């Protein structure tokens, strides 16, 4: 392949063994897409590709990633709005025939692969550290090896303030629990193997809570994905 298909929310470049997805600045949901910037999605990371009718005279070319292939999708856990889905390419209706062609080409490329077992490592790169964002009760930092929460005295609960600022080496973590700030009780919690049943996020020193203007999706989700990817690398080992 090697061709380019430009939509209103992204541009897909079709390489021999991957799709290079570049995201635009326009449209709803674009803040997350803009934060992701550019992503290379190997064919082996895709489970299937569909072409759907969109809104107001558009069609949507949509990829569905394999389970465990993409840290952003894994961290999001199905909570993203449709317009923030990084695997959607929105095209005008007049591009339907061209979109059908690329859908069929991608299906053929995916079908020629042996999917095998679920991947041990993510197949799509996570956002690169260092990363940080401001939650309601703390500033969260990730340098690639360590997650740090520094509490705000104006927002942190007494339990968190008494516990002091928290530092979590990736090697001691088992996962990440991200709850969208667009839902009730949004938060980011890091999970540890020795952790007892966690209480409410506002009382848990291993969690930061979101609020209006705090922990927005385009900042907190890339952060969660980067931590999740680092955890998997630490537990499984780097890819050869």
N, C-alpha and C positions, 0 to 999 in steps of 0.2 A: 504494500500500500504506500504510505508516505504522503498522502493527500491531507488537506485541511478542510474541516467543516466548521463554519462559523455560525454560532447561534446568538441569541440576544443576551444570554447569561454566561456563555463560555465559548471557547474555541477548542475543538478536538483535532489533534494531529495524529494521523494513523501511521505508526511505525510498523516495522516488520513483526515485532513481537510484543508490542505494547500500544497503549493509547496515551498520548501526552495531553492532559487536560489543563487548559489555562482559563482562569476565571476573570470575568469582566467586573466592572464597577457599577453597573446599572441594574435596576430591578430589586424587588424585595428579596431579602435573604442574602444580599450581596456582601454584607459585612463579613460573614463567615467565609464565603467563597473568596473574597478579596484577601482575607487573612491567610487562607490556605495557599493562595497565589498560583502555584503550578504543581501538578502532581503527575507522576509517571505511573500508570497502572498496567502492569504486565497482563497479558492475556490469561495467564494462569491464575490471576487474582479474581477473574470474573466467572461467575456461575452461569449467567445468561445475559442476553441483550434483548430488549423489547422496544417496539415502536408503538406509541400511544397517541391518541388524540389529546391535544392540549386545549387551552382556553383561547377564545377570540381568534380563531383562524390560525392556530399553531399546531404543530406536532412535536412530540417529545421523544427523543432517542434516549433510552434509559438503560444503564448498565446495572446489574445486580451483583455485588461482590460476593465471593465465597465467604462463608463463616470463618472468622479468624484471619482474614486476609488484610484488612484495613483497620489500623488503630483508631482512626477517627470514627468510623462506623461502629466499631466495637465499643468504644467509650460512650457514644451517643445512645446506644441501646434502643433505637427506634423512636427517639424523642424529637428528632429534627422535623421542622416543618418542611413541606414539599418543596418550597422555594429555596430552601437552604441545602437541599440534597446535592452533594457534589457529583453525583452520577447522572444528573439530568442535563440534557442539551436541548434547549428550546429553539425550535426552528419555525419559519413561516410555512404555511400550508403548501405553498408552491415548491417547497424543498422536499416534499414527501417522497418522491421517486428516488432522489439522491439519498435520503435517509434510509429508505428500504435497501438500497444497494449496500450501504455501510453496515446496516444491521446484519444483512446476510453474510457479508465478508467477515464480520466479527464472529458470528455464529459458527461459520466454517472454521475459523482459526481456533476458537474455543473447543469445538467438537473434535479437533485433531489432537487435542492434548489428553493425557491420562491424568485426571484430577488426583487420583490416589487418596491418601489420608489427608485430613485437615492439616494445614501447614503448621509447623512448630514455631515458625517465626512469621511476623507480618511480612506480606509481600509488597505492600505500599509503604513508602517512607513516612514516618511521623514528622510533624513539625519539629524543627530543630531547636534545641536548647541553646542559650538560656531563654527562659520564658518567665513571665510574671503577670499577675493581675491583682486587682484590688477587690476583695470580697467585702461584705458588710462589716465583718468583725476582725479581719486580718488582711495583711498583704502576703500573698503566696508567691514563692520563688521556686524555680527548678533550674538547676545548673547542669543537668544531665546525669548527675549521680545522687543528688540529695534534694528532697522536698523540704522547704522551710516555711513555717507559718509564724508570722510576727503579728501579735495581737494589737488591736486598737483599743485603747482604754474606753473610748466612747461607744464601742460596739460589742466587745467581747463579754461573754458571761463571766460571772464570778469564778466559776469552775475553771474556765480557760485562763483567766487572768492569774489565778493561783498556781495553775500548772506551769505557767511561763511559756515563752516562745518554744516552738516545737521543731525538731529536726528529724527527718526520717530518711536514712540511707535506702536507696533503691533495693539493695540486696536484702533488706529486712521486710520488704513489702510483697504482698501477694496479689494485689489488684487495686482498682480505683472504682469508686462509686460516684458517678456524676449524675446529678438530678438537675434538669434544665432550669435556669432562672426564669423561664417563661411559664413554669408550673409552680404550684404551691410547694413550699418547703424545699426550694432549690438549694443544692449544696454540692461541695466536692469533699469526698472522704477518701483517705488512703487506708487500705486494708492491710492488716498484719496477721501472720499466722498465729501469733500468741494472743491476739485480741479477743477479749470476751465479747459477748453480745453487745454491740454498741448501743448507747442510748440516743436520745435526740441529738441532732447535729449541732444545735446551739450549746450543748453541754459537753460535747466530745472533743477533746484536744486534737484528735486526728482528723477533724473536719472543719471546713470553713463554710459559712452560710452566705447565700446570695440575698439580694434585695433589689429594689428599684434602682437601676443604674450600677449595681454591684455584681461582679461575676458575669458579665454579658457573655452570650454564647460564643461570639467570635474571639473572646479572650480565654474563657475558662475551658471550652471544649478542646482547642488545640493543646492547651496545657495538660489536660487529662489524658489526651491521646499520646503525648510525648512521654508522660510518666508511665503509662501502660506499656508502651513499646520498650522503654528502658527496663521495666520489670521483666518482661518476657525475655529480653536479651540476657539479662543477668541470670535468669533461671534456666534458660536453655543453652545459652552460649551464643556468640556471634556467628552469623552465617559465613560459610567459607566462600 
